[in-house]
Amino acid sequence: MASYVITGRNKTGEPVLSVNVDSISQEPPVVDEVDVVNAVRAFIAGTAGVFSVVAQKYEQVITTV
């Protein structure tokens, strides 16, 4: 699974709230990880003082030479 950072920003673009999602435990898979990230985005968007929300996805890539 990728890691996600969901950040809520104020009117001037400064971060006011940030949530890291590094793992989602479910067996068997019940929901897609992107649905969880979107739910967190929606929650942050409804928070007082937040005017924009950005979600960034990080994936680790391992290569051998």
N, CA, C and O atoms as a Maestro MAE file, in Angstrom:
{
 s_m_m2io_version
 :::
 2.0.0
}

f_m_ct {
 s_m_title
 :::
 protein
 m_atom[260] {
  # First column is atom index #
  i_m_mmod_type
  r_m_x_coord
  r_m_y_coord
  r_m_z_coord
  i_m_residue_number
  s_m_chain_name
  s_m_pdb_residue_name
  s_m_pdb_atom_name
  i_m_atomic_number
  :::
  1 25 0.836 -1.181 0.000 1 A "MET " " N  " 7
  2 3 0.000 0.000 0.000 1 A "MET " " CA " 6
  3 2 0.880 1.244 0.000 1 A "MET " " C  " 6
  4 15 1.954 1.267 0.601 1 A "MET " " O  " 8
  5 25 0.414 2.247 -0.668 2 A "ALA " " N  " 7
  6 3 1.087 3.542 -0.679 2 A "ALA " " CA " 6
  7 2 0.784 4.283 0.617 2 A "ALA " " C  " 6
  8 15 -0.142 3.929 1.347 2 A "ALA " " O  " 8
  9 25 1.571 5.309 0.892 3 A "SER " " N  " 7
  10 3 1.300 6.207 2.007 3 A "SER " " CA " 6
  11 2 0.656 7.463 1.451 3 A "SER " " C  " 6
  12 15 0.955 7.883 0.333 3 A "SER " " O  " 8
  13 25 -0.223 8.057 2.231 4 A "TYR " " N  " 7
  14 3 -0.902 9.276 1.814 4 A "TYR " " CA " 6
  15 2 -0.738 10.344 2.890 4 A "TYR " " C  " 6
  16 15 -0.749 10.043 4.084 4 A "TYR " " O  " 8
  17 25 -0.587 11.587 2.458 5 A "VAL " " N  " 7
  18 3 -0.606 12.741 3.353 5 A "VAL " " CA " 6
  19 2 -1.735 13.635 2.871 5 A "VAL " " C  " 6
  20 15 -1.716 14.123 1.741 5 A "VAL " " O  " 8
  21 25 -2.722 13.847 3.741 6 A "ILE " " N  " 7
  22 3 -3.869 14.683 3.410 6 A "ILE " " CA " 6
  23 2 -3.744 15.956 4.243 6 A "ILE " " C  " 6
  24 15 -3.701 15.898 5.472 6 A "ILE " " O  " 8
  25 25 -3.685 17.106 3.567 7 A "THR " " N  " 7
  26 3 -3.420 18.376 4.237 7 A "THR " " CA " 6
  27 2 -4.533 19.368 3.973 7 A "THR " " C  " 6
  28 15 -4.930 19.587 2.829 7 A "THR " " O  " 8
  29 25 -5.032 19.966 5.044 8 A "GLY " " N  " 7
  30 3 -6.002 21.054 4.948 8 A "GLY " " CA " 6
  31 2 -5.270 22.375 5.057 8 A "GLY " " C  " 6
  32 15 -4.422 22.555 5.931 8 A "GLY " " O  " 8
  33 25 -5.603 23.306 4.161 9 A "ARG " " N  " 7
  34 3 -4.925 24.609 4.134 9 A "ARG " " CA " 6
  35 2 -5.917 25.739 4.364 9 A "ARG " " C  " 6
  36 15 -7.099 25.620 4.040 9 A "ARG " " O  " 8
  37 25 -5.420 26.840 4.929 10 A "ASN " " N  " 7
  38 3 -6.272 28.010 5.176 10 A "ASN " " CA " 6
  39 2 -6.331 28.912 3.943 10 A "ASN " " C  " 6
  40 15 -5.855 28.534 2.872 10 A "ASN " " O  " 8
  41 25 -6.909 30.093 4.092 11 A "LYS " " N  " 7
  42 3 -7.090 31.022 2.962 11 A "LYS " " CA " 6
  43 2 -5.775 31.399 2.290 11 A "LYS " " C  " 6
  44 15 -5.734 31.606 1.077 11 A "LYS " " O  " 8
  45 25 -4.707 31.488 3.068 12 A "THR " " N  " 7
  46 3 -3.418 31.905 2.513 12 A "THR " " CA " 6
  47 2 -2.584 30.725 2.021 12 A "THR " " C  " 6
  48 15 -1.465 30.915 1.546 12 A "THR " " O  " 8
  49 25 -3.119 29.510 2.129 13 A "GLY " " N  " 7
  50 3 -2.422 28.338 1.633 13 A "GLY " " CA " 6
  51 2 -1.520 27.656 2.646 13 A "GLY " " C  " 6
  52 15 -0.832 26.689 2.319 13 A "GLY " " O  " 8
  53 25 -1.521 28.157 3.876 14 A "GLU " " N  " 7
  54 3 -0.699 27.542 4.916 14 A "GLU " " CA " 6
  55 2 -1.389 26.301 5.468 14 A "GLU " " C  " 6
  56 15 -2.607 26.307 5.646 14 A "GLU " " O  " 8
  57 25 -0.633 25.234 5.744 15 A "PRO " " N  " 7
  58 3 -1.238 24.030 6.303 15 A "PRO " " CA " 6
  59 2 -1.740 24.262 7.725 15 A "PRO " " C  " 6
  60 15 -1.028 24.825 8.557 15 A "PRO " " O  " 8
  61 25 -2.969 23.825 7.999 16 A "VAL " " N  " 7
  62 3 -3.535 23.944 9.348 16 A "VAL " " CA " 6
  63 2 -3.845 22.574 9.945 16 A "VAL " " C  " 6
  64 15 -4.030 22.455 11.156 16 A "VAL " " O  " 8
  65 25 -3.903 21.543 9.106 17 A "LEU " " N  " 7
  66 3 -4.219 20.197 9.576 17 A "LEU " " CA " 6
  67 2 -3.636 19.199 8.589 17 A "LEU " " C  " 6
  68 15 -3.799 19.348 7.378 17 A "LEU " " O  " 8
  69 25 -2.959 18.188 9.103 18 A "SER " " N  " 7
  70 3 -2.366 17.175 8.239 18 A "SER " " CA " 6
  71 2 -2.596 15.795 8.837 18 A "SER " " C  " 6
  72 15 -2.445 15.600 10.044 18 A "SER " " O  " 8
  73 25 -2.963 14.838 7.989 19 A "VAL " " N  " 7
  74 3 -3.195 13.460 8.421 19 A "VAL " " CA " 6
  75 2 -2.365 12.543 7.539 19 A "VAL " " C  " 6
  76 15 -2.395 12.656 6.313 19 A "VAL " " O  " 8
  77 25 -1.622 11.630 8.167 20 A "ASN " " N  " 7
  78 3 -0.847 10.624 7.435 20 A "ASN " " CA " 6
  79 2 -1.585 9.296 7.503 20 A "ASN " " C  " 6
  80 15 -1.994 8.862 8.579 20 A "ASN " " O  " 8
  81 25 -1.754 8.652 6.355 21 A "VAL " " N  " 7
  82 3 -2.346 7.321 6.295 21 A "VAL " " CA " 6
  83 2 -1.267 6.390 5.747 21 A "VAL " " C  " 6
  84 15 -0.931 6.435 4.563 21 A "VAL " " O  " 8
  85 25 -0.733 5.553 6.623 22 A "ASP " " N  " 7
  86 3 0.345 4.652 6.233 22 A "ASP " " CA " 6
  87 2 -0.123 3.219 6.054 22 A "ASP " " C  " 6
  88 15 0.511 2.444 5.338 22 A "ASP " " O  " 8
  89 25 -1.217 2.862 6.692 23 A "SER " " N  " 7
  90 3 -1.722 1.500 6.534 23 A "SER " " CA " 6
  91 2 -3.211 1.466 6.850 23 A "SER " " C  " 6
  92 15 -3.727 2.259 7.638 23 A "SER " " O  " 8
  93 25 -3.874 0.524 6.208 24 A "ILE " " N  " 7
  94 3 -5.283 0.273 6.453 24 A "ILE " " CA " 6
  95 2 -5.405 -1.233 6.652 24 A "ILE " " C  " 6
  96 15 -5.131 -2.014 5.740 24 A "ILE " " O  " 8
  97 25 -5.816 -1.630 7.845 25 A "SER " " N  " 7
  98 3 -5.909 -3.064 8.147 25 A "SER " " CA " 6
  99 2 -7.320 -3.557 7.854 25 A "SER " " C  " 6
  100 15 -8.290 -3.072 8.435 25 A "SER " " O  " 8
  101 25 -7.424 -4.515 6.957 26 A "GLN " " N  " 7
  102 3 -8.700 -5.147 6.643 26 A "GLN " " CA " 6
  103 2 -8.421 -6.490 5.991 26 A "GLN " " C  " 6
  104 15 -7.538 -6.609 5.142 26 A "GLN " " O  " 8
  105 25 -9.169 -7.483 6.387 27 A "GLU " " N  " 7
  106 3 -8.970 -8.822 5.837 27 A "GLU " " CA " 6
  107 2 -10.304 -9.516 5.745 27 A "GLU " " C  " 6
  108 15 -10.887 -9.764 6.801 27 A "GLU " " O  " 8
  109 25 -10.828 -9.843 4.642 28 A "PRO " " N  " 7
  110 3 -10.343 -9.530 3.297 28 A "PRO " " CA " 6
  111 2 -10.607 -8.061 2.973 28 A "PRO " " C  " 6
  112 15 -11.304 -7.389 3.733 28 A "PRO " " O  " 8
  113 25 -10.069 -7.547 1.867 29 A "PRO " " N  " 7
  114 3 -10.306 -6.144 1.514 29 A "PRO " " CA " 6
  115 2 -11.792 -5.818 1.433 29 A "PRO " " C  " 6
  116 15 -12.563 -6.511 0.769 29 A "PRO " " O  " 8
  117 25 -12.170 -4.754 2.118 30 A "VAL " " N  " 7
  118 3 -13.567 -4.327 2.163 30 A "VAL " " CA " 6
  119 2 -13.776 -3.071 1.327 30 A "VAL " " C  " 6
  120 15 -14.749 -2.962 0.581 30 A "VAL " " O  " 8
  121 25 -12.852 -2.129 1.459 31 A "VAL " " N  " 7
  122 3 -12.935 -0.880 0.700 31 A "VAL " " CA " 6
  123 2 -11.586 -0.597 0.045 31 A "VAL " " C  " 6
  124 15 -10.546 -1.023 0.547 31 A "VAL " " O  " 8
  125 25 -11.604 0.111 -1.059 32 A "ASP " " N  " 7
  126 3 -10.372 0.535 -1.715 32 A "ASP " " CA " 6
  127 2 -9.697 1.614 -0.875 32 A "ASP " " C  " 6
  128 15 -10.371 2.411 -0.224 32 A "ASP " " O  " 8
  129 25 -8.368 1.638 -0.890 33 A "GLU " " N  " 7
  130 3 -7.643 2.632 -0.102 33 A "GLU " " CA " 6
  131 2 -7.995 4.051 -0.526 33 A "GLU " " C  " 6
  132 15 -8.032 4.951 0.313 33 A "GLU " " O  " 8
  133 25 -8.251 4.263 -1.799 34 A "VAL " " N  " 7
  134 3 -8.597 5.611 -2.269 34 A "VAL " " CA " 6
  135 2 -9.932 6.074 -1.669 34 A "VAL " " C  " 6
  136 15 -10.126 7.273 -1.470 34 A "VAL " " O  " 8
  137 25 -10.842 5.157 -1.381 35 A "ASP " " N  " 7
  138 3 -12.105 5.530 -0.739 35 A "ASP " " CA " 6
  139 2 -11.876 6.014 0.686 35 A "ASP " " C  " 6
  140 15 -12.549 6.936 1.146 35 A "ASP " " O  " 8
  141 25 -10.934 5.398 1.384 36 A "VAL " " N  " 7
  142 3 -10.589 5.835 2.741 36 A "VAL " " CA " 6
  143 2 -9.962 7.227 2.685 36 A "VAL " " C  " 6
  144 15 -10.307 8.098 3.483 36 A "VAL " " O  " 8
  145 25 -9.046 7.434 1.749 37 A "VAL " " N  " 7
  146 3 -8.396 8.743 1.596 37 A "VAL " " CA " 6
  147 2 -9.438 9.810 1.267 37 A "VAL " " C  " 6
  148 15 -9.387 10.910 1.819 37 A "VAL " " O  " 8
  149 25 -10.370 9.507 0.387 38 A "ASN " " N  " 7
  150 3 -11.417 10.478 0.040 38 A "ASN " " CA " 6
  151 2 -12.315 10.801 1.223 38 A "ASN " " C  " 6
  152 15 -12.771 11.936 1.361 38 A "ASN " " O  " 8
  153 25 -12.577 9.820 2.077 39 A "ALA " " N  " 7
  154 3 -13.377 10.071 3.280 39 A "ALA " " CA " 6
  155 2 -12.648 11.009 4.231 39 A "ALA " " C  " 6
  156 15 -13.263 11.895 4.824 39 A "ALA " " O  " 8
  157 25 -11.345 10.819 4.379 40 A "VAL " " N  " 7
  158 3 -10.547 11.713 5.228 40 A "VAL " " CA " 6
  159 2 -10.513 13.112 4.618 40 A "VAL " " C  " 6
  160 15 -10.626 14.106 5.336 40 A "VAL " " O  " 8
  161 25 -10.359 13.193 3.306 41 A "ARG " " N  " 7
  162 3 -10.382 14.502 2.616 41 A "ARG " " CA " 6
  163 2 -11.699 15.226 2.877 41 A "ARG " " C  " 6
  164 15 -11.705 16.419 3.180 41 A "ARG " " O  " 8
  165 25 -12.805 14.512 2.761 42 A "ALA " " N  " 7
  166 3 -14.123 15.118 2.980 42 A "ALA " " CA " 6
  167 2 -14.267 15.605 4.421 42 A "ALA " " C  " 6
  168 15 -14.831 16.671 4.666 42 A "ALA " " O  " 8
  169 25 -13.760 14.826 5.367 43 A "PHE " " N  " 7
  170 3 -13.829 15.228 6.776 43 A "PHE " " CA " 6
  171 2 -13.028 16.503 7.013 43 A "PHE " " C  " 6
  172 15 -13.512 17.436 7.654 43 A "PHE " " O  " 8
  173 25 -11.793 16.543 6.491 44 A "ILE " " N  " 7
  174 3 -10.947 17.724 6.667 44 A "ILE " " CA " 6
  175 2 -11.567 18.936 5.986 44 A "ILE " " C  " 6
  176 15 -11.504 20.044 6.519 44 A "ILE " " O  " 8
  177 25 -12.167 18.741 4.812 45 A "ALA " " N  " 7
  178 3 -12.791 19.853 4.084 45 A "ALA " " CA " 6
  179 2 -13.920 20.495 4.887 45 A "ALA " " C  " 6
  180 15 -14.195 21.683 4.720 45 A "ALA " " O  " 8
  181 25 -14.572 19.732 5.747 46 A "GLY " " N  " 7
  182 3 -15.663 20.255 6.565 46 A "GLY " " CA " 6
  183 2 -15.211 20.899 7.863 46 A "GLY " " C  " 6
  184 15 -16.047 21.333 8.655 46 A "GLY " " O  " 8
  185 25 -13.916 20.970 8.098 47 A "THR " " N  " 7
  186 3 -13.373 21.529 9.334 47 A "THR " " CA " 6
  187 2 -13.291 23.054 9.227 47 A "THR " " C  " 6
  188 15 -12.899 23.597 8.194 47 A "THR " " O  " 8
  189 25 -13.665 23.728 10.308 48 A "ALA " " N  " 7
  190 3 -13.619 25.196 10.328 48 A "ALA " " CA " 6
  191 2 -12.195 25.682 10.081 48 A "ALA " " C  " 6
  192 15 -11.243 25.149 10.653 48 A "ALA " " O  " 8
  193 25 -12.053 26.687 9.234 49 A "GLY " " N  " 7
  194 3 -10.750 27.276 8.946 49 A "GLY " " CA " 6
  195 2 -10.014 26.631 7.789 49 A "GLY " " C  " 6
  196 15 -8.954 27.109 7.383 49 A "GLY " " O  " 8
  197 25 -10.565 25.543 7.248 50 A "VAL " " N  " 7
  198 3 -9.936 24.866 6.114 50 A "VAL " " CA " 6
  199 2 -10.627 25.316 4.832 50 A "VAL " " C  " 6
  200 15 -11.849 25.234 4.712 50 A "VAL " " O  " 8
  201 25 -9.826 25.797 3.866 51 A "PHE " " N  " 7
  202 3 -10.390 26.292 2.617 51 A "PHE " " CA " 6
  203 2 -9.990 25.449 1.411 51 A "PHE " " C  " 6
  204 15 -10.599 25.565 0.347 51 A "PHE " " O  " 8
  205 25 -8.980 24.606 1.563 52 A "SER " " N  " 7
  206 3 -8.618 23.675 0.495 52 A "SER " " CA " 6
  207 2 -7.975 22.442 1.112 52 A "SER " " C  " 6
  208 15 -7.398 22.500 2.198 52 A "SER " " O  " 8
  209 25 -8.085 21.328 0.400 53 A "VAL " " N  " 7
  210 3 -7.519 20.069 0.878 53 A "VAL " " CA " 6
  211 2 -6.725 19.438 -0.255 53 A "VAL " " C  " 6
  212 15 -7.191 19.372 -1.392 53 A "VAL " " O  " 8
  213 25 -5.519 18.975 0.067 54 A "VAL " " N  " 7
  214 3 -4.655 18.324 -0.908 54 A "VAL " " CA " 6
  215 2 -4.281 16.950 -0.361 54 A "VAL " " C  " 6
  216 15 -3.900 16.819 0.803 54 A "VAL " " O  " 8
  217 25 -4.391 15.929 -1.205 55 A "ALA " " N  " 7
  218 3 -3.940 14.584 -0.834 55 A "ALA " " CA " 6
  219 2 -2.765 14.217 -1.727 55 A "ALA " " C  " 6
  220 15 -2.852 14.296 -2.953 55 A "ALA " " O  " 8
  221 25 -1.665 13.814 -1.101 56 A "GLN " " N  " 7
  222 3 -0.480 13.399 -1.848 56 A "GLN " " CA " 6
  223 2 -0.235 11.923 -1.593 56 A "GLN " " C  " 6
  224 15 -0.364 11.448 -0.465 56 A "GLN " " O  " 8
  225 25 0.118 11.202 -2.647 57 A "LYS " " N  " 7
  226 3 0.370 9.771 -2.570 57 A "LYS " " CA " 6
  227 2 1.866 9.516 -2.715 57 A "LYS " " C  " 6
  228 15 2.518 10.064 -3.604 57 A "LYS " " O  " 8
  229 25 2.398 8.680 -1.831 58 A "TYR " " N  " 7
  230 3 3.816 8.324 -1.873 58 A "TYR " " CA " 6
  231 2 3.927 6.803 -1.988 58 A "TYR " " C  " 6
  232 15 3.307 6.064 -1.224 58 A "TYR " " O  " 8
  233 25 4.720 6.353 -2.947 59 A "GLU " " N  " 7
  234 3 4.960 4.928 -3.114 59 A "GLU " " CA " 6
  235 2 6.455 4.672 -3.107 59 A "GLU " " C  " 6
  236 15 7.232 5.449 -3.662 59 A "GLU " " O  " 8
  237 25 6.846 3.589 -2.483 60 A "GLN " " N  " 7
  238 3 8.256 3.214 -2.479 60 A "GLN " " CA " 6
  239 2 8.524 2.321 -3.665 60 A "GLN " " C  " 6
  240 15 7.801 1.356 -3.917 60 A "GLN " " O  " 8
  241 25 9.575 2.656 -4.392 61 A "VAL " " N  " 7
  242 3 9.972 1.858 -5.550 61 A "VAL " " CA " 6
  243 2 11.364 1.307 -5.255 61 A "VAL " " C  " 6
  244 15 12.290 2.058 -4.950 61 A "VAL " " O  " 8
  245 25 11.496 0.000 -5.351 62 A "ILE " " N  " 7
  246 3 12.779 -0.649 -5.100 62 A "ILE " " CA " 6
  247 2 13.291 -1.214 -6.415 62 A "ILE " " C  " 6
  248 15 12.598 -1.965 -7.100 62 A "ILE " " O  " 8
  249 25 14.509 -0.841 -6.750 63 A "THR " " N  " 7
  250 3 15.122 -1.339 -7.977 63 A "THR " " CA " 6
  251 2 16.442 -2.021 -7.633 63 A "THR " " C  " 6
  252 15 17.095 -1.663 -6.653 63 A "THR " " O  " 8
  253 25 16.821 -2.980 -8.424 64 A "THR " " N  " 7
  254 3 18.118 -3.617 -8.246 64 A "THR " " CA " 6
  255 2 18.978 -3.318 -9.458 64 A "THR " " C  " 6
  256 15 18.482 -3.237 -10.582 64 A "THR " " O  " 8
  257 25 20.239 -3.159 -9.225 65 A "VAL " " N  " 7
  258 3 21.164 -2.804 -10.303 65 A "VAL " " CA " 6
  259 2 22.101 -3.956 -10.556 65 A "VAL " " C  " 6
  260 15 22.966 -3.868 -11.428 65 A "VAL " " O  " 8
  :::
 }
 m_bond[259] {
  # First column is bond index #
  i_m_from
  i_m_to
  i_m_order
  :::
  1 1 2 1
  2 2 3 1
  3 3 4 2
  4 3 5 1
  5 5 6 1
  6 6 7 1
  7 7 8 2
  8 7 9 1
  9 9 10 1
  10 10 11 1
  11 11 12 2
  12 11 13 1
  13 13 14 1
  14 14 15 1
  15 15 16 2
  16 15 17 1
  17 17 18 1
  18 18 19 1
  19 19 20 2
  20 19 21 1
  21 21 22 1
  22 22 23 1
  23 23 24 2
  24 23 25 1
  25 25 26 1
  26 26 27 1
  27 27 28 2
  28 27 29 1
  29 29 30 1
  30 30 31 1
  31 31 32 2
  32 31 33 1
  33 33 34 1
  34 34 35 1
  35 35 36 2
  36 35 37 1
  37 37 38 1
  38 38 39 1
  39 39 40 2
  40 39 41 1
  41 41 42 1
  42 42 43 1
  43 43 44 2
  44 43 45 1
  45 45 46 1
  46 46 47 1
  47 47 48 2
  48 47 49 1
  49 49 50 1
  50 50 51 1
  51 51 52 2
  52 51 53 1
  53 53 54 1
  54 54 55 1
  55 55 56 2
  56 55 57 1
  57 57 58 1
  58 58 59 1
  59 59 60 2
  60 59 61 1
  61 61 62 1
  62 62 63 1
  63 63 64 2
  64 63 65 1
  65 65 66 1
  66 66 67 1
  67 67 68 2
  68 67 69 1
  69 69 70 1
  70 70 71 1
  71 71 72 2
  72 71 73 1
  73 73 74 1
  74 74 75 1
  75 75 76 2
  76 75 77 1
  77 77 78 1
  78 78 79 1
  79 79 80 2
  80 79 81 1
  81 81 82 1
  82 82 83 1
  83 83 84 2
  84 83 85 1
  85 85 86 1
  86 86 87 1
  87 87 88 2
  88 87 89 1
  89 89 90 1
  90 90 91 1
  91 91 92 2
  92 91 93 1
  93 93 94 1
  94 94 95 1
  95 95 96 2
  96 95 97 1
  97 97 98 1
  98 98 99 1
  99 99 100 2
  100 99 101 1
  101 101 102 1
  102 102 103 1
  103 103 104 2
  104 103 105 1
  105 105 106 1
  106 106 107 1
  107 107 108 2
  108 107 109 1
  109 109 110 1
  110 110 111 1
  111 111 112 2
  112 111 113 1
  113 113 114 1
  114 114 115 1
  115 115 116 2
  116 115 117 1
  117 117 118 1
  118 118 119 1
  119 119 120 2
  120 119 121 1
  121 121 122 1
  122 122 123 1
  123 123 124 2
  124 123 125 1
  125 125 126 1
  126 126 127 1
  127 127 128 2
  128 127 129 1
  129 129 130 1
  130 130 131 1
  131 131 132 2
  132 131 133 1
  133 133 134 1
  134 134 135 1
  135 135 136 2
  136 135 137 1
  137 137 138 1
  138 138 139 1
  139 139 140 2
  140 139 141 1
  141 141 142 1
  142 142 143 1
  143 143 144 2
  144 143 145 1
  145 145 146 1
  146 146 147 1
  147 147 148 2
  148 147 149 1
  149 149 150 1
  150 150 151 1
  151 151 152 2
  152 151 153 1
  153 153 154 1
  154 154 155 1
  155 155 156 2
  156 155 157 1
  157 157 158 1
  158 158 159 1
  159 159 160 2
  160 159 161 1
  161 161 162 1
  162 162 163 1
  163 163 164 2
  164 163 165 1
  165 165 166 1
  166 166 167 1
  167 167 168 2
  168 167 169 1
  169 169 170 1
  170 170 171 1
  171 171 172 2
  172 171 173 1
  173 173 174 1
  174 174 175 1
  175 175 176 2
  176 175 177 1
  177 177 178 1
  178 178 179 1
  179 179 180 2
  180 179 181 1
  181 181 182 1
  182 182 183 1
  183 183 184 2
  184 183 185 1
  185 185 186 1
  186 186 187 1
  187 187 188 2
  188 187 189 1
  189 189 190 1
  190 190 191 1
  191 191 192 2
  192 191 193 1
  193 193 194 1
  194 194 195 1
  195 195 196 2
  196 195 197 1
  197 197 198 1
  198 198 199 1
  199 199 200 2
  200 199 201 1
  201 201 202 1
  202 202 203 1
  203 203 204 2
  204 203 205 1
  205 205 206 1
  206 206 207 1
  207 207 208 2
  208 207 209 1
  209 209 210 1
  210 210 211 1
  211 211 212 2
  212 211 213 1
  213 213 214 1
  214 214 215 1
  215 215 216 2
  216 215 217 1
  217 217 218 1
  218 218 219 1
  219 219 220 2
  220 219 221 1
  221 221 222 1
  222 222 223 1
  223 223 224 2
  224 223 225 1
  225 225 226 1
  226 226 227 1
  227 227 228 2
  228 227 229 1
  229 229 230 1
  230 230 231 1
  231 231 232 2
  232 231 233 1
  233 233 234 1
  234 234 235 1
  235 235 236 2
  236 235 237 1
  237 237 238 1
  238 238 239 1
  239 239 240 2
  240 239 241 1
  241 241 242 1
  242 242 243 1
  243 243 244 2
  244 243 245 1
  245 245 246 1
  246 246 247 1
  247 247 248 2
  248 247 249 1
  249 249 250 1
  250 250 251 1
  251 251 252 2
  252 251 253 1
  253 253 254 1
  254 254 255 1
  255 255 256 2
  256 255 257 1
  257 257 258 1
  258 258 259 1
  259 259 260 2
  :::
 }
}
